[in-house]
Amino acid sequence: MGKRKRSLLKAVLGSMLVFGALPPVLYWGWDQAYAADAVKLRSVSEMAQKLTAAMGNRRETIDFVYEGKTAGLKAQVQSAIDKAMGSDPYLYYTVDNYAYSYRGNSRSANVTVKVKYRETQQQTAYVNQRVKQILQQIITPGMNNHQKIKAIHDWVVLHLEYDNTYRKYTAYEGLSSGSAVCQGYSLLTYKLLLGAGIPNKIVEGTARAEGKAAQTHAWNLVQLEGAWYHLDTTWDDPVNGAEGEISTAYYMRTDAQMRRDHSWSKPYPAAGTLYAKTLADLVSRGGAGAAAYQQLQTELDYRLYEEEQVVTSAAGLKQLVQQSMSAGEQSLLFRYRGGESTLKSALQELYSLGLEQLSYSSSPFDNTGDLKVYITWQ
């Protein structure tokens, strides 16, 4: 769950403590007395419903009576807990650890589940309140879902910083302190998207910065008009970027695009639609919404997908930089056709323009064989 160039700790569900049934003779009378007034649960489904409601209210101790054959109760209780936590991704990642025990005989048992949470009920209520306020601020009448996703992405990137102490895992900590690890980023993104009516999931996997070992990581998977896209607000928050800088390198990506430095093993919906093509198709249809989609194309630098925008020579790069300098800019993003060695040679020639402190970063541009290059200068 790490931010680019930073490692982080993984949120691990705590140990599961299961105590086998004690001899009935030791506590049968107590069992009978306890069960007399308690609601009796008779299936995994009923136990899951009980646990879901209690965990939703952040109950730390959950007691109930199971009535039925108890030979397989251990597996049944675990299944009920899995179902309860799986019913709500936000709850799943808010649980810090849990343990359970039971006592009874072959026909009935008293079950106790103890849960510790990373976020209290009051803190979750604060998150829900702030999410409503944020959405009221950034979502304007007439916005389509494409625009809403971009507004939410940008808000999270601008208002959160990565927690280098690796202690802040929740959306509450992100909102209250302004920093969190990737789990906090993805949980807040999840809540905001859900609040805007946009289905999404939290993806659990690993990510690998160039030259670094893979680290555990979390990000979001967003459903838009029937297609799924990856959205990583943590890695779109530049490590050493200028204040107010927003990256879109991990915005609405396909599985193939993400697998360049992200990986996951759990089954998630396939993301196979290129978002640049999605926007291009929407623009080509014309109509009142075309201008909004064109604006998104500009903000996401999708001009790089246009063949005429490809830089193929040192002379072409010089011309682009001169145009940027004339406009008072000190940075340039472009698509370069060639290898790293020829790129470096072309960059060296830029010093003849009087540039100072020239720096650059490059990465493969999808599966084209070209490079996506970002340079800055003074």
N, C-alpha and C positions, 0 to 999 in steps of 0.2 A: 504494500500500500504506500509506495513511496513516490515522492515527487522527483522529477527529473534531476539526476545527479545527486540524489540524496537517498539514503536508505531509511527504512522505517520498520517499526515493529508490527507484527500481525496481531489482530485481535483474535484471541483464541478462546473458544468456549471452555469453561473450566471443567474440572474433573467430574465424572459421574460417579456418585457414591450410591451403591445399591446394597442393601442389607437383606439377606434372605429371611424368610418367615421364621419366627421363633416357634418353639413347640406350642401348640394351641393351649395346652393345659396351663401355661404360664400367664396367659392374658385373655383367655376366652371371655371371661365375665366382663372385662374392660371393653373388649371388642363389641360385645352385645350392647353394653350401655352406650357406647359412643355411636354405634350405628342406629340406635333407636330413633334419634331425631335428625340425623344427617341425611342429606339427599344421596341416594344410592345411584352410582353410575355403573352401567352394564356393558359399555363398549368403548372402543378406542375413540370413536366419533364423539361420544358424550364426554369423555375425559378431555379430548382436544378442545371442545367448546368451553368447558369449565376453565381450562388453562388459558385459552385465548383471552377470555374476559378478564381473568385475574391478572394476567401479564399486562394486558392493555391498561389496567389500573395500577400497574407497577407493584402488585402485591409481592412481598418478599417470601411469605410463607403461605403455601396453598395446601389445604387439607381436604381430603374427600374420602369417601368409602367406595371401594369397588366391590361389586357383588357379582359373582360368577366364578368359573374355574380359574384358580390363581396359578396353575402350573406354568403358564407362559406370561405371567404378569409383568415380569421385568421387560420383556420385549414390547409388550403392549403399552406400558407407561412411556417407554422411550419413543415409541411411534407416536403417541399422543403429544408428547413434547415437541417432536419434530414437526408435526402437523400444525401445532399452535404457533410455533416460531416461523414456520414456512408460510403462514397465512399473511404475514406482513413483513416485507423486507426491512422496514424501519425498525420494527420490534426485534427482528433477528439480529441486526447489528447493534442494537442497543443493549441486549443482554450481555453481561460480562461473563458470568458463569452460572452454573446451576448444579444441583445435586438432588437426588431423591432417595427415599427409603420407604419400606412398607412392612407392616406386621399383620399377620392374620393366619387363617387356616386355609384349607383347600377350597373353601366356598366363599370366603369374604376376606377383605384386607383393608386396613386403614393406610392410606397413602399420604405421604408428606413430600411436597416438592419445595425446595428452597432456591430462590433465584436472587442473584445480585445484578443490578443494572448499572450501566454507565450513565444513565440519564434518569432523573426522578420524574414523577408524574407532573410536578410543577414546572420542571424544566422543559418537558415535552410540550406542555401547554404554552409556555413562553415561545417555543419554536413555532408552534401553530399560529400564534398571534402575530409574530414577526413575519412569517411567510405571507399571511394575508396582507399585512401592511406593505411589504416589499412588492407584491404583485400589483397592489393598487397604485404604486408609484411607477412601476416600469411597464405595465401592460395598459395600453391605451385603446379606446374604442376603435374598432375596425381592424385591429391587428389580426393577421392570420397566424396559424400555428408555427409556420416557419419563422416569422418575426418574433413570436413569443419565445421560442427556443433560443434564438440569438440573444434576446434581451436578458433571459435568465442566465445563460452562459456568461455573458459579459458582466453581469452583476456579481456573480460568485467570484469570478477571476479578479475583479477590481476590489472586492471587499474582504477577501480572505488572503491570509499569508500562510505559508507553510510553517508548521510547528516543528522547529528543530529539536525540541525537547522530547518529541515522540510520546507525548502524554495526553494530547487532546484528540479524542477519537470521535466526538459527537458533533451534531449540528448545533446543539446548544452552546458548546464551547466555542465553536466557530463564530456564532453570532454574538456571543457575549464578550469574547476576548479578541476576536478578529483573526484568530489563527487556529489551525487544525491540521492533522495529517490527512491523507487521501480519503480515509473513511469518513471524516467530517465533511470534506468537500462533496463526496458522492452522496452522503445522506442529505445534506442541504439541497443539493441539486435535485435529488429524488423528490423531496418535499415540494420544492418550488414548481417543478414540472407537473407533479401530480395535482398541485393546487391550481395550475393553469389548464387542467383537463388533458394533459399529455401523458399517455401511458409510458412507463419506463421501468427498467430493472437495474439492479446493482450487479455489476460483473466483478467477480473475485478471481484474481489471477496473479501474474507477475509482470514486471516491466523492466527493461534493461536499457540503461543509458549507454552511449557509445563508450566502449573500453571498460565498462563496469559489469559486475556480476548482477544477475537478475535479482530483483527484490519483490517481495509481496506487494500487491497493489490492488486498488479498487477504483472503478469508474462506472459510468452509466451506459445503458443501452436504451435508445429512445425509439419509440414507434411513431412513425409519421406517415399518414396516408397509406397504411398497409405495409410499409417497408420499415426495416430496423436499421439503425445507425449507431455507431459507437460515439460517445461524447466524454472526453476526459478533461474536466475542468482543472484538475490538479496540474497536469502536464501542459495545459494551455496558460498557466500562470507563470510567466518567465521568472527564472531563478534570479537573474541579475538584470532584469529589465528595468527600464525607466518607469517612474511613477505614471500610472495610467495606461501602461502598455498592455495590450491584450493579444495573445497569440491565438491562431485558429488552426494550428498544425494538427490538432487532434479533435477537430470539430466535424461531427457527422461523417464518420469514416466507415469504410467497409471492413469486413474481416481481413481481407488481403492487405489493405492499407495498415491496419492496426498490428498485424502479425509481424511487421518489420521489427518492432521492438516490444510488443505486448504478447502475452500468451495466456491461455486459460484452458482448463481441462473439464470443468463442469459443462453440461449441455445448456446452451443458450440459443435463442432464435438466430437464424443465419442472417447476417448483414451483407448482402451482395449487390446492393444498388448504389452506384456512384452518385453522390449527392450533386456533384457538378452537372451531371446529365439530368438529374431531376429538375434542377433549377433551369437549365437550358430548355428543357421541354416545356416548362411552365411559361417561360418568356416567349417561346415561339408560338404559344397559343394566343398571345395578345390579351386584350381585354383590360379591364380596370385595374387588375392586380399585377399586371406585367411590370410596372415601374417598381413595385416593392421587391419583386424577385430580381430585377436588374440591380437594385441597390444592394441586395444580399450578395450577388455575384461580385460586385465591386469590393465590398467589405471583406469577402473571403478570398480575394485575389484569384478568382477563377479565370481571369484573363490568361493565366499561365497555361491553361488548357488549349488556348488558341495557338495554332501552329505558327502564325505570323509573329507571335510574341517571343519565339525562341531565339536566344542569343547564340550565335554560332562562331563568332570571331572576336578577337581583341578589339578590332575597330568598331564593331557593333556595340560592344560593352562600353567603350570610351564614349560613344555617342549618347548612350543611355545615361551614363553618369554625368556628362556635361549638361544634359537636359534637367536632371535632378538638381544639380548645383545651381543652375540658372533659376530654378524655382525655390531656392533657399533650403533645399532638403539636405540631410546628412546621412541618408540611408537609402538603400535600394534593394528590392526583392525581384529576382528574375529567374528564368529557367534557362539553363545552360546545356548545350549539346556538346559533350566532350568529357574527358576524364579529369581527374583531380590535377594531374600534372599540367595539362594545357590550361586549365582554369587558373592555376597559380601563376602561370606565365602571363596570362591575360590581365590578372590582377596587378602584377608587378608593373605593367605598362601604365597603370592609372596614376602612379606617382609622378608621371610627367605632367599631370594636370595640377600639380601643387597640393595634392592631398596629404594629410598627416594622420597618423594613428589609424591607418587603414586596417580593419579586421573583418573577418568573414566567417560564416558557418555554412555548411552544405549538407544536403541529405538527398537520397534518391527521390526522384519525382515519380511517385507511384511505380508502375512497372514499365515505364517508357524507356529506361536506359539513360535518361537525362538527369541533370542535377537541379535541385531547387536551392538557390544561393541567396544568402542575405548578407549584404555588406554595409558597414558603417564607416564614417570618416569624420575628420574635423578639418 
